[in-house]
């Protein structure tokens, strides 16, 4: 694992610097990104390792810590890491997407520097370049509450991070060639759990984790797969939900939980069964070809193999979708917990704020010149050689992209798409409602960088303004990822108070690569350091901004 030291520093506000208080510690990491052989499904293939590991090193930090990660790209391709769920307040320069940063070229390094400001919860990092996500370079990022902030449950005996999801045996370069040729990468080959897959009855399998009788453990789980929703359950044990994507939840108890692509949550598990082995079971949801994998959870001093009789998964048909939708509705924000909130006062009455803009997004699958493309409201996104944020900062955005090709309502024929950079202009501090409407027969998930949002509703059918009467306007979970079931819609609400350029994208990486994404430009007209940090001094420049004179820095 990379070296980690703690330093308490005070940095003045200047070009490229962050303002931090002396009591906010620094955590330093040095990561070498290399190729290496991995076998998540038992088939050796080329993977992408960080410091020789897959999954990569876990970042274990506390709210308001400053994270400094020096990434050395030793691959033969450009590379970037994004920090899924970290809001990067006033600092989209560190977001790690091709719309905000030039990629790290082979044989070079780049140092990320960001603060997990006023956040707690379970997140992960992953690569955004090419199809690298299908090869590894994924790791957990957990943010604890500060010592003086009470947590709404007793300290667990230990914490375990589980990165799970579907997996392809084809290498990432092969998958990229398939997509570039205009075809789909098809169905995944299996499901991995922390880089491995297990089968019932494998007596040689090592335990994933161990538990002591009578003690309670926190499991942080993230679906880091490419396209498949999953359900997980722990044989003989119940799951007490305590956190979803940075928010403490009402602590309901479940036998199993659905976890959609890109989503993270935490459950408490008490070792209250006979001391022996038990299977953690992960199975696909709403997929034509059922996939599953198991991992062993072992009691310390236990005696006995796990039972081969696995707890059954929920149904995968229409009834199963209704079951999953009802489970979503059971998730509630814990309004009595002391934790990071979307505003300093510790409460946020989002249901009483007037909506200033409604954006309705409809996803599509179509073909352009015989090649598969995915889009939103008739636009299939393509990246530019120049990151949009840099073009905007240097005042040359008109040479790199056009704003607002995407309209707030989908066109009558949403299947006809144009290929173009997809950048939406938004007003700083506006309170917006975004509707995701899915007319396809496959489930979707969406993620918004830079923000958490209130997941107000998910329902079958089509959205209309009168559907707002069904919104949860009191205690919807504040999160950054939302699923949209087949032929259904989802509604989210957020205040665009984080200046920068932010990715709103599908979490299905085939769809992202082939255009189902956009960027939201949230500009502060004052160009003030109160609203946004300056371009960091170590930022590499590429495309049309390379060699241009630096713009005047933001000032107070």
N, C-alpha and C positions, 0 to 999 in steps of 0.2 A: 504494500500500500504506500501511497505517496507520503513524504514526510509532512508532518503537521506541527506547527508551532503557534504559539499565542503571543500576540503583541498588542499592547494598548497604545494607540497613537491618536494624535489630533492632526487632522489635515485641514488646511485652510481651503476655502472655496476658490479655485482657480481653474484655468482651462484644463479639462481632463481629470479634475479631482472630485472626489466625493466628500461631502461634509459629514463627518461622523463625530460622535462624542467620544471623549477619552475612555469611557467605560465600555465601549462596544469592541469586543475582542476581534482579532484577525485570525483566520485559519488559512494556512498556506498548504497547497497541494502541488505536486509535480507529477504530471501524467505523461507517459509515453504510449502513443497509439501505434500499434503494430498489427500485422497479420499473424495468425497462429492457427493451428489445427484445433477445432472443437468438434464435439459430437453430441449436440443436444438431444437428438433422436437416435443415437447409437450409430449414426453414419458419419464418418470423418469428413469434414469440409473446412474450407478456409473461412475463418471467422476474424472479427476485429476485436482485439484485446486492448485493455487499458492496464498498463503495468503488468502485463502477462495474464490478466484475469478476465473471465466472463462468468457471471456478471462483473462489471467493473467495481472499483472501490466505492464503498458507501461513504457519503458525506453525512456526518453526524454533527449537528450544530444546534444553536439556540437562537431564538428570535432576536433580530437586530445584529447578529454576527456578520462580519465582513468576510466574504469568501473570495480567496485569490487562488485561481487554478491556472497553472502554467502548462499548456497543452503542446506537446511536441508531436507533430504529424510525421510519422515514419512510414506512412502508406505511399502508394504510387499515384494517389488521387487527392484532389482538394477535399477538405474535411471541415465540418463544423459540429459543435455540440450545442443543443438547446436545453433549457432547464425547465421542464414541463411543470407549470404551476407556480414557479417563482415569478413574482409580479414585476421585479426590476423597476421599482418606483422611480420615475423621472429618468430612466436609464435604459431605453430600448437599444442603445448601442451594444449591450451585452446579451441580447436576446438569442443570438445564435441561429438566425434564419437568413436565407439568401436575400430577403428583402431588406435586411437591416445591416448585414455585415458582409465583407469580402471573405471568402473561405480561406482557411489556413492552407497554404500551398505545401506540397510535399517537400520534406526536408527543412521546414521552417516551424516556428512556434509562435503561439499567441497566448497572452495572459489575460484571462477573464478576471474581472474585479466587480463584484456586485454584493449588495447587502440584502439579506432576507428580512426586509424591513416590516415590522409589525405583522409577521406571519408565524403560524405554527402549522404542523401537519406533515403529511406523507406525500412526497413528490418523487420524480425521477428525472434523470438526464438521458438524452439519446441523440444520435447523429441525424442531421437534417439534410445532408448531402446525398444525392443519388438514391440508391437503395441500400445504403449502409445500415439502416435500421434492421434489415433482414439478416445482418451478419454479426450483430453484437454492439459493443461500445455503449452499453446501457447499464446504468447503476442507480441505486436508491439514494434519495436525499431526504433526510428526516430533520425536521425543525422542532425543537422542544420549546415549551414555554419557559420564560425566565423564572428563576428560582422563587421570586416573590409573588408570582402569579399562580393562584391555586388551579389545579387541574381537577375536573369533575369525576375523578376516580382515583383509587389508591395506586401508588406506584407499583407497576407490575414487577414480578420476580425477574423478568428479562423481556427484551424486545426482539422480535424476529422480522426480518424484511424478506418478503417473497415477491420476486419478479416472475410473472408467468405470462403465457400467451401462446398463440399458435406459432408454428415454425415451418419453414421450407427447407428441404434438403438441397435444393438448387442454390448455388452461390449467388451473392448479391450482384455480381457482374452479369451472370446469366439472366437473372430476373430483370435487370435493367435493359438488356438487349431485347428481351421479349416485349417489354413495354414500349421501347423505342420502335419496334417493328409494327406497333399498332395492335398488339394482342394483349389479352389479360394474362396475368400470372397464374390464374386458376386457383384451385383449392389448396390450402396448406396440407402438409404431410403429417402433422402431429401437434402435440402441445408439450411445451417445455416448462419445467418448474425450477427456477434458479439454475438454468443451464443444463438440466438433465430431464429425462423422462423415465418413468417407472411403470412396471407392470405388476399386477397382482400375483403374489406367489414367488417373486424374485427374492430368494433367501440371501443372496449376496449383497443386496442393496443396503447402503449405509443410511442411517437416519438423517433426515433433513434437519431436524431439531430434536432436543430432548426437553422433557418437563419433569418436575418433581411433584409427587402426589400432594394435593392440597394447595398448591400455589397457582397463581393466575398470571398469564402471559399476554403480552400485546403482540398481535400479528399485524404487520403493515403489509398490505397486498396491493400490487399494481398490475393491471393488464397492459403489458408492453408489446402485445402482438401486432400483427399486420392488418387483420380484418375481422377476427372472430370474437364475438361475445362469449363469455364463459360463465359457468356456475361452479362455485366451490363449496365444499362441505368437509367437515372433519368427523370422521366415523365416531359415533357414540358421544359426541360433544355438541353443545350449543355455542352459538356465536353471538356475543353481545357487541352490537355496533356502537362505537364511541366517536368516530371521526370520519368525515368524508372530505377529501381534498382541501384540507386546511380549516375545517369547521367542526367543532364539537357538535355531536348530534344528541337528540333524545335517545336514551340507551335501550332501544328495543332489542329483543332476543330473537334470533332466527336459527332455523335448522340448516339453511343454505342461503347463499347470497349470489345474485347475478353481478357480474363485473364486466362492464363493456370496455371496448378498446380505448386506451388512454386514461382510464379511471383508476383512482387509488382510494383505499379506505383502510380503517383500522378496526379490528375486533379484539375483544378480550376473551380468552379461552381459559377456563379453570380446569386443572387436572383433577377431576373428581370421579374418574372411572377406575376400574381395576387396573393395576400397574402392569401394562404390557405394551405392545405396539398397536398403533392405529394408523389408518390411511387418511392423508389429506387427499381428497379427490377433486380433480378439476376436469370438467367436461364442457364440450362446445354447446353453444345455444343457437337455435334457429339456423343451423347449417344442414345442408343436404346430406353430407357425409359425417356421421357422428365421430367425434374424436375425444379421447380422454387420456389422462395420465394420473399417476398416483405418486405420492412421496410418503415416506414413513416418519411418523412422529412417535418417538420412543420415550416411555417413562423410565426415569432413572431407577435402576434395580428392578426393572420390570421383568416379567417372566411369561413369555408367550408371544406367538406370532399374531399379526393382525388378521382379523377375520376376512376370508375371501368374499363375504357377502357385503357388498358396498351399499351405502345409502343411495336410493334411486335419485336420478336427476328430475327436475321439473319437466313437464311436457314441453315439446318443441313446436307444437302446433298453435293454432289460433288461441286455444285455451291457455297455452304456455305464455303467449304474449300478454294476455290479460293478467295472468299471474305475475309476470315481471313488471307490468305497468302498475299493478296494485302495490307491489313491493316498493317501487319508486315513490308512490304517494305516501307510504308509511315513513319515509325519511323526513325528519323534522330537525330544524336548527335548534340547538340548546340555548335558549335565550337567557338562561340564568347562569351559564358558565362564564367565568372570567377568562377572557382570551383575546387574541387579536381580533379586532372588528374592522369593518369597512370605514369607520370614522372614529375619531379619538374618544368620543363620549361613551363608547361601549354599547351603543344600541343604534339601530338604523331602521327607521320606519319607512321602508321603501314603498310600502303599499299606499302611502299618503302623498307621494310625489307625482306631480303631473308628468305624463309622458310627453316628451318634446318631439320624438321621431319614432316611427315604426318602420322597421326594415323586415320585409318578408323574403326569405331565401328559399328557393326550391331547387333541389339537386337534380341533375340529369345525367344520363348515360347515353352517348350518341357516337356517331362515327363522322369524322371529317376527312375527306379524301381517302376513305377506306380505312382510316386508323381510329382506334378507340380513343375517346376523350370523355372526361367528366367535367361538369360545369355547375355554376350557380347563376341563376337568372340569365342564362344565355351567354355567359362569359366563361371560357375555359382559360384559366390563368397560365401564363408562361413567365418564367423568371427573366430578368434582364441581366446583361453583363455588369451593369452598375446597380448596386443595391439601392432601392427606392429611397431609403432614409438618407443615404449619402447624397443622392442626386437632389433631394429636397433641401438638405442642409447647405449644399453648395450653390443653390439657386439655379440648377439646370434640370429641374424635373421635367420641363417641357421637351427636353431632348431624350428622356428615358421612358416616359409613360404619360398617359392621359388620365386625369382624375375622372371618377364617376361614370365610367362606361356602364357599370352595373347600376341599375335603377332600384329604387326601394320596393317596387312591385315586379314580380316576374313577368316576362313577355307572354303573350297569348300562346305562342308555340315555343315552349321552353327547351325543346329538343334540338333546335337549331342554335348552334353555338359559334361564337367567334373566338379565335385564339388571340389573347392579348394580355399584357400585364393588367391585373385587376386591383386597382387602388381606389378606395372609397374615402372621400373627404368627410370628416365629422367635426362637429363643433365641440370645443373644449368645455367640459363640465356639463354637457347636456345629459339628460336622463333618457335613455333609449330603451326601446323594446325590440327584440329581435325574434322573429318567428322562423323556425325551421320547419318546412313542410316537405314531407317525403312521399313522393308519388310512386316510388319504386317498391319492389317486393322484397328488398333486402334492408336490414337494419343499418342505420347510420349513427355515427357519433361525431360530435363537433367540439372543438377546443378553441378558446380565446386566450391569446397571450396577453400579459400585462394587467390582467384584471381577474377578480372573481365576479360572478354574476349570481343573481337569484334565479334558481330553476323553478319558475312559477307554476308550470303546468305541462303535462304530457297527456294527449288524448288521441283516440282514433279519428279518422276522417279528415276534413278540411277545416282550417282555421277561419274564423270570421270575427269581427269586433265584439259581437255579443258573447263570444267564448270567454271574454275577460271575466265574466261573472264566476267562472269556475277556477280562477287563479287562486293559489295560496298567497295571500298578501300579508301574512303575519309571520310565518316561520319557515318559509322555503329555505333550503340549505344554500348557503353562499359557497359556490364552487366554481370550477373553471371548465367543466366538461359535461356534456349533455347527450343522452342517446335519443334517437328518433326512430320509433318502430315503423315497420312497413305500413304504408298508407296511413300515416299518422302525422301529428305535428307536435312541436315542443315550443314553449315560450320562455324566454329569459329576459331579465331586466338588469340594467347596470348604469352607473354614472360614469361617463367618459372623462374621468378626472386625472388620468395618468397620461401626460403628454408624451408623444412618441409615435412610432410606426409599429403597428401590432398585427400579428398574424391571426386570422380567423380561418380555421381549416378543418376539413375532415380529418379524423384520426386514422382512417383506412389509408395506408401509405400508397397503395396503388392509385387511389383516387387523388391524393395530394400530388403525386408525381405527374399525373395526367390532368391536372387542372382544377380540382375541386377545392379551391382556396381563394382567399383574397386578403388584402392588407387594409387596415383602417388607419388613416393618417389623422392623428389628433394633435393639432398644432396650437400652441399658445402664441397669440399675436404679439405678446409683450417681449418675447425672446428673453425671458427672465430666468435666472438661476433658481428662483423660487419654484418654477414650474418644470424645468428640465435641465439636466446637467449638460455640460459641453462635451463635444466629441473628445473621447480619451486620446491622450498623446500617442499611445501605442497603436492606434487604429490603422491597419493597412488600407491603402486606397487602391481602387481598381476601376476599370472601365473609363468613362468619360471624366471622372473627377480626378484621376491620377494626374499630378502636375499642376492642378489648378491652385491659385493662391487661396490661403485659408480665409474663410469668412470671419468677420468680427465675432469674438466670443460672446456668449450670453453674459449678461451682467445682472446684478441684483435689481 
